Amino acid sequence: MATLLGPESPWMGGKKRTRNRNILSRIRQSQITGRGFSRGTQLPETLLQERDKSAKWHGIPVLLQELYESSHLNSDFARTHTVLKELSSLLSMEAMSFVTEDRKTAQESTFPNTYTFDLFGGVDLLVELLMRPTLTTLQKPKMNDDLVKDCLSVLYNCCICTEGVTKSLASRDDFVLFLFTLMTNKKTFLQTATLIEDILGVKKEMIQLEWIPNLSGLVQSFDQQQLANFCRILSVTISEPDVGNDDKHTLLAKNAQQKRNTSPSRAEVNQVTLLNIPGFIERLCKLATRKVSEATGTSNFLQELEEWYTWLDNTLVLDALMQIATDEAEHSSTESSDESTLATIPLRHRLPQSMKIVHEIMYKVEVLYVLCVLLMGRQRNQVHKMLAEFRLIPGLNNLFDKLIWRKYTTSNHVVHGQNENCDCSPEISFKIQFLRLLQSFSDHHENKYLLLNAQELNELSAISLKANIPEVEALVNTDRSLVCDGKKGLLTRLLTVMKREPPDSSFRFWQARAVESFLRGATSYADQMFLLKRGLLEHILFCIIDSGCKSRDVLQSYFDLLGELMKFNIDAFKRFNKYVNTEEKFQVFLTQINSSLVDSNMLVRCIVLSLDRFESQTEDVKVVEVLSECCLLSYMARVENRLSFLFRLVNIINVQTLTQENVSCLNTSLVILMLARRRGKLPFYLNALREKEYAEKYPGCLLNNFHNLLCFWQHHYLNKDKDSTCLENSSCIPFSFWKETVSVLLGEDRTSPCSIISYIDEPYMELDQDPLED
């Protein structure tokens, strides 16, 4: 319930405030005694009318009294609807001003009519009116659909203007679950869905989907447009809540949280509930991949928007969609319309194609988001199997040029941050959700080869044959009936548009992440060569060295992609040396790497690992040639440069600041030390760390910090099979060697040349403190 009016209310005037406060105090008392929606009816109408003008209530309390009296059990609701429309006109202007003022918070703007409506019990009255069929078994006239829609619209107007109303409604589980029952009526669906979405957005505890009566039947009753909009609601129920505090994003805090919460979260339970609905994933795949000309039944849905104008932020988009509704209403006698049908419609009635596209894109954004969340959940393999079976990837490939990445124009490429919740246009949101889906689909999963077509799969086989190496098992096992159609697969199409992006376009970040996910996991020479042959390495180096790109997010994604592309691949290092053919270019490249090791450390790890392997392949003439000529390998071969990276990697993180973003720095430092241990050089590196401490006049600082980090590493990785598998696959170093090296470094024998403790002088030891205590 909204906070009650105080004496400083801007619309309470002068000496009459005291008398107005007396009225408000009586209303407060009725709130305390729990009389709910009827509290406004407790006051004499003459008193309300007398105070109305001075308090600027615009007749709302009197109208609420009339609404209450006209909505008794035996009413035919005709007068009720008339009064509600009058109230709605008073509230709707405030709701519209809220939308057009870029959604200012309730604290920044004042909405006196909405506040007065809530204060005098209007919200409670409408809730009771809507829920009355569930509260009594008496025979009574049924509320018509228009009255229900207007009740929902007024409630939503109150919600967007007064956050307290939304929170109050969210606290009523009975009302929230009741709203879902209203979604079975197509005429009230849009208003109901929009109100539910707003309420669930502020609800403290996530709703359990299994609580919704007959959820499976409800979802199966939706048409495709309704299902797409229902995905807006589902996105709130299947996503883990954002804690919103950087401190809670630390791995230390996350581990503690996971330790406390051993059972599946509500979001995870809701994901399972959805997957158990027959045909649910198949219908989402059809929605995601249908062509614009296949969209059906849009007219009824869009006609609702005239009465529900606050659903959209952008009034220009609303006008455009209303044009769709008007045009299609005249030509929707059939269930579907294909290209030939459209051609027979007179030009003045024909649906504008660009508006149809925007309409379809808005649906697909919601659908792709839900699929993406499910792909990242605990049921990932089950979801993967279904998405492959229902040909999601080939379907998206067929849409790529005509819808997902239509003809290139600079206006499509506004730079945005990487926040997935940013206020983007539908097309920008659609592209980002598409790229996030590809990233989730390809990441560490054998189904990634579905992103290619049959010809491209044959090309991978030929690369392996030429290099005299076995084909990757996942490639051999790929079901070719499920791969992409046409001349190009989805991955190749993505590479094509990636090269066209302006240097600082945020799409570069998501594109690089999607392509990198195809390479992640066990390193595949054939996969790397497939991308190298398409000029990807040269494109990445251009962006890092020559394009003037300043975005740290974009640069980080390109460093990570470059690392996966070059790892253990001698041909890639040869190509690198051919592009970086001057000292000036090489220094620019090093400057970019050194400017932020958190962003570039995965590339540093790739170079270190590759150098170590190449140095063991000196019988290969090509390897020897590249080792002697490549400026990057020569630079990393100098021990002082590896030590410099090690010093900084250990120094820029500590246990309290470790996150999913920077924990890679710890693993890269470990890779450097593991390779040193293999060659019997571990004592040399540890002693170098000690000398660095004394040179900087901070004895014990680096080594104590590193010791604490390794204690955390044991606690974090030894209990996580997935994370440990990723470390092993990405480094080609058995996880047993990772564990063994960490144990050696944490050894308690001060005489051991390989334990950290041996290099910390007694006065500077902090090892008696438990770094995980906090």
Secondary structure in CASP SS format (residue, H / E / C, confidence):
PFRMAT SS
TARGET T0000
AUTHOR 0000-0000-0000
METHOD secondary structure of the structure
MODEL  1
M C 1.00
A C 1.00
T C 1.00
L C 1.00
L C 1.00
G C 1.00
P C 1.00
E C 1.00
S C 1.00
P C 1.00
W C 1.00
M C 1.00
G C 1.00
G H 1.00
K H 1.00
K H 1.00
R H 1.00
T H 1.00
R H 1.00
N H 1.00
R H 1.00
N H 1.00
I H 1.00
L H 1.00
S H 1.00
R H 1.00
I H 1.00
R H 1.00
Q H 1.00
S H 1.00
Q H 1.00
I H 1.00
T C 1.00
G C 1.00
R C 1.00
G H 1.00
F H 1.00
S H 1.00
R H 1.00
G H 1.00
T H 1.00
Q H 1.00
L C 1.00
P C 1.00
E H 1.00
T H 1.00
L H 1.00
L H 1.00
Q H 1.00
E H 1.00
R H 1.00
D H 1.00
K H 1.00
S H 1.00
A H 1.00
K C 1.00
W C 1.00
H C 1.00
G C 1.00
I H 1.00
P H 1.00
V H 1.00
L H 1.00
L H 1.00
Q H 1.00
E H 1.00
L H 1.00
Y H 1.00
E H 1.00
S H 1.00
S C 1.00
H C 1.00
L C 1.00
N C 1.00
S C 1.00
D C 1.00
F C 1.00
A H 1.00
R H 1.00
T H 1.00
H H 1.00
T H 1.00
V H 1.00
L H 1.00
K H 1.00
E H 1.00
L H 1.00
S H 1.00
S H 1.00
L H 1.00
L H 1.00
S H 1.00
M H 1.00
E H 1.00
A H 1.00
M H 1.00
S H 1.00
F H 1.00
V H 1.00
T H 1.00
E C 1.00
D C 1.00
R C 1.00
K C 1.00
T C 1.00
A C 1.00
Q C 1.00
E C 1.00
S C 1.00
T C 1.00
F C 1.00
P H 1.00
N H 1.00
T H 1.00
Y H 1.00
T H 1.00
F H 1.00
D H 1.00
L H 1.00
F C 1.00
G C 1.00
G H 1.00
V H 1.00
D H 1.00
L H 1.00
L H 1.00
V H 1.00
E H 1.00
L H 1.00
L H 1.00
M H 1.00
R H 1.00
P H 1.00
T H 1.00
L H 1.00
T C 1.00
T C 1.00
L C 1.00
Q C 1.00
K C 1.00
P C 1.00
K C 1.00
M C 1.00
N C 1.00
D H 1.00
D H 1.00
L H 1.00
V H 1.00
K H 1.00
D H 1.00
C H 1.00
L H 1.00
S H 1.00
V H 1.00
L H 1.00
Y H 1.00
N H 1.00
C H 1.00
C H 1.00
I H 1.00
C H 1.00
T C 1.00
E H 1.00
G H 1.00
V H 1.00
T H 1.00
K H 1.00
S H 1.00
L H 1.00
A H 1.00
S C 1.00
R C 1.00
D H 1.00
D H 1.00
F H 1.00
V H 1.00
L H 1.00
F H 1.00
L H 1.00
F H 1.00
T H 1.00
L H 1.00
M C 1.00
T C 1.00
N C 1.00
K H 1.00
K H 1.00
T H 1.00
F H 1.00
L H 1.00
Q H 1.00
T H 1.00
A H 1.00
T H 1.00
L H 1.00
I H 1.00
E H 1.00
D H 1.00
I H 1.00
L H 1.00
G C 1.00
V C 1.00
K C 1.00
K C 1.00
E C 1.00
M C 1.00
I C 1.00
Q C 1.00
L H 1.00
E H 1.00
W H 1.00
I C 1.00
P C 1.00
N C 1.00
L H 1.00
S H 1.00
G H 1.00
L H 1.00
V H 1.00
Q H 1.00
S H 1.00
F C 1.00
D C 1.00
Q H 1.00
Q H 1.00
Q H 1.00
L H 1.00
A H 1.00
N H 1.00
F H 1.00
C H 1.00
R H 1.00
I H 1.00
L H 1.00
S H 1.00
V H 1.00
T H 1.00
I H 1.00
S C 1.00
E C 1.00
P C 1.00
D C 1.00
V C 1.00
G C 1.00
N C 1.00
D H 1.00
D H 1.00
K H 1.00
H H 1.00
T C 1.00
L H 1.00
L H 1.00
A H 1.00
K H 1.00
N H 1.00
A H 1.00
Q H 1.00
Q H 1.00
K H 1.00
R H 1.00
N C 1.00
T C 1.00
S C 1.00
P C 1.00
S C 1.00
R H 1.00
A H 1.00
E H 1.00
V H 1.00
N H 1.00
Q H 1.00
V H 1.00
T H 1.00
L H 1.00
L H 1.00
N C 1.00
I C 1.00
P C 1.00
G C 1.00
F H 1.00
I H 1.00
E H 1.00
R H 1.00
L H 1.00
C H 1.00
K H 1.00
L H 1.00
A H 1.00
T H 1.00
R C 1.00
K C 1.00
V H 1.00
S H 1.00
E H 1.00
A C 1.00
T C 1.00
G C 1.00
T H 1.00
S H 1.00
N H 1.00
F H 1.00
L H 1.00
Q H 1.00
E H 1.00
L H 1.00
E H 1.00
E C 1.00
W C 1.00
Y H 1.00
T H 1.00
W H 1.00
L C 1.00
D C 1.00
N C 1.00
T H 1.00
L H 1.00
V H 1.00
L H 1.00
D H 1.00
A H 1.00
L H 1.00
M H 1.00
Q H 1.00
I H 1.00
A H 1.00
T H 1.00
D H 1.00
E H 1.00
A H 1.00
E C 1.00
H C 1.00
S C 1.00
S C 1.00
T C 1.00
E C 1.00
S C 1.00
S C 1.00
D C 1.00
E H 1.00
S H 1.00
T H 1.00
L H 1.00
A H 1.00
T H 1.00
I C 1.00
P C 1.00
L H 1.00
R H 1.00
H H 1.00
R C 1.00
L C 1.00
P C 1.00
Q H 1.00
S H 1.00
M H 1.00
K H 1.00
I H 1.00
V H 1.00
H H 1.00
E H 1.00
I H 1.00
M H 1.00
Y H 1.00
K H 1.00
V H 1.00
E H 1.00
V H 1.00
L H 1.00
Y H 1.00
V H 1.00
L H 1.00
C H 1.00
V H 1.00
L H 1.00
L H 1.00
M C 1.00
G C 1.00
R C 1.00
Q C 1.00
R H 1.00
N H 1.00
Q H 1.00
V H 1.00
H H 1.00
K H 1.00
M H 1.00
L H 1.00
A H 1.00
E H 1.00
F C 1.00
R C 1.00
L H 1.00
I H 1.00
P H 1.00
G H 1.00
L H 1.00
N H 1.00
N H 1.00
L H 1.00
F H 1.00
D H 1.00
K H 1.00
L H 1.00
I H 1.00
W C 1.00
R C 1.00
K C 1.00
Y C 1.00
T C 1.00
T H 1.00
S H 1.00
N H 1.00
H C 1.00
V C 1.00
V C 1.00
H C 1.00
G C 1.00
Q C 1.00
N C 1.00
E C 1.00
N C 1.00
C C 1.00
D C 1.00
C C 1.00
S C 1.00
P H 1.00
E H 1.00
I H 1.00
S H 1.00
F H 1.00
K H 1.00
I H 1.00
Q H 1.00
F H 1.00
L H 1.00
R H 1.00
L H 1.00
L H 1.00
Q H 1.00
S H 1.00
F H 1.00
S H 1.00
D C 1.00
H C 1.00
H C 1.00
E H 1.00
N H 1.00
K H 1.00
Y H 1.00
L H 1.00
L H 1.00
L C 1.00
N E 1.00
A H 1.00
Q H 1.00
E H 1.00
L H 1.00
N H 1.00
E H 1.00
L H 1.00
S H 1.00
A H 1.00
I H 1.00
S H 1.00
L H 1.00
K H 1.00
A C 1.00
N C 1.00
I C 1.00
P C 1.00
E C 1.00
V C 1.00
E H 1.00
A H 1.00
L H 1.00
V H 1.00
N C 1.00
T C 1.00
D C 1.00
R H 1.00
S H 1.00
L H 1.00
V C 1.00
C E 1.00
D C 1.00
G C 1.00
K C 1.00
K C 1.00
G C 1.00
L H 1.00
L H 1.00
T H 1.00
R H 1.00
L H 1.00
L H 1.00
T H 1.00
V H 1.00
M H 1.00
K C 1.00
R C 1.00
E C 1.00
P C 1.00
P C 1.00
D C 1.00
S C 1.00
S C 1.00
F H 1.00
R H 1.00
F H 1.00
W H 1.00
Q H 1.00
A H 1.00
R H 1.00
A H 1.00
V H 1.00
E H 1.00
S H 1.00
F H 1.00
L H 1.00
R C 1.00
G C 1.00
A C 1.00
T C 1.00
S C 1.00
Y H 1.00
A H 1.00
D H 1.00
Q H 1.00
M H 1.00
F H 1.00
L H 1.00
L H 1.00
K C 1.00
R C 1.00
G C 1.00
L H 1.00
L H 1.00
E H 1.00
H H 1.00
I H 1.00
L H 1.00
F H 1.00
C H 1.00
I H 1.00
I H 1.00
D H 1.00
S C 1.00
G C 1.00
C C 1.00
K C 1.00
S C 1.00
R H 1.00
D H 1.00
V H 1.00
L H 1.00
Q H 1.00
S H 1.00
Y H 1.00
F H 1.00
D H 1.00
L H 1.00
L H 1.00
G H 1.00
E H 1.00
L H 1.00
M H 1.00
K C 1.00
F C 1.00
N C 1.00
I H 1.00
D H 1.00
A H 1.00
F H 1.00
K H 1.00
R H 1.00
F H 1.00
N H 1.00
K H 1.00
Y H 1.00
V C 1.00
N C 1.00
T C 1.00
E H 1.00
E H 1.00
K H 1.00
F H 1.00
Q H 1.00
V H 1.00
F H 1.00
L H 1.00
T H 1.00
Q H 1.00
I H 1.00
N H 1.00
S H 1.00
S C 1.00
L H 1.00
V H 1.00
D H 1.00
S H 1.00
N H 1.00
M H 1.00
L H 1.00
V H 1.00
R H 1.00
C H 1.00
I H 1.00
V H 1.00
L H 1.00
S H 1.00
L H 1.00
D H 1.00
R H 1.00
F H 1.00
E C 1.00
S C 1.00
Q C 1.00
T C 1.00
E C 1.00
D C 1.00
V H 1.00
K H 1.00
V H 1.00
V H 1.00
E H 1.00
V H 1.00
L H 1.00
S H 1.00
E H 1.00
C C 1.00
C H 1.00
L H 1.00
L H 1.00
S H 1.00
Y H 1.00
M H 1.00
A H 1.00
R C 1.00
V H 1.00
E H 1.00
N H 1.00
R H 1.00
L H 1.00
S H 1.00
F H 1.00
L H 1.00
F H 1.00
R H 1.00
L H 1.00
V H 1.00
N H 1.00
I C 1.00
I C 1.00
N C 1.00
V H 1.00
Q H 1.00
T H 1.00
L C 1.00
T C 1.00
Q C 1.00
E C 1.00
N C 1.00
V H 1.00
S H 1.00
C H 1.00
L H 1.00
N H 1.00
T H 1.00
S H 1.00
L H 1.00
V H 1.00
I H 1.00
L H 1.00
M H 1.00
L H 1.00
A H 1.00
R H 1.00
R H 1.00
R C 1.00
G C 1.00
K C 1.00
L H 1.00
P H 1.00
F H 1.00
Y H 1.00
L H 1.00
N H 1.00
A H 1.00
L H 1.00
R H 1.00
E H 1.00
K H 1.00
E H 1.00
Y H 1.00
A H 1.00
E C 1.00
K C 1.00
Y C 1.00
P C 1.00
G C 1.00
C H 1.00
L H 1.00
L H 1.00
N H 1.00
N H 1.00
F H 1.00
H H 1.00
N H 1.00
L H 1.00
L H 1.00
C H 1.00
F H 1.00
W H 1.00
Q H 1.00
H H 1.00
H H 1.00
Y H 1.00
L C 1.00
N C 1.00
K C 1.00
D H 1.00
K H 1.00
D H 1.00
S H 1.00
T H 1.00
C H 1.00
L H 1.00
E H 1.00
N H 1.00
S H 1.00
S H 1.00
C C 1.00
I C 1.00
P C 1.00
F H 1.00
S H 1.00
F H 1.00
W H 1.00
K H 1.00
E H 1.00
T H 1.00
V H 1.00
S H 1.00
V H 1.00
L H 1.00
L C 1.00
G C 1.00
E C 1.00
D C 1.00
R C 1.00
T C 1.00
S C 1.00
P C 1.00
C C 1.00
S C 1.00
I H 1.00
I H 1.00
S H 1.00
Y H 1.00
I C 1.00
D C 1.00
E H 1.00
P H 1.00
Y H 1.00
M C 1.00
E C 1.00
L C 1.00
D C 1.00
Q C 1.00
D C 1.00
P C 1.00
L C 1.00
E C 1.00
D C 1.00
END
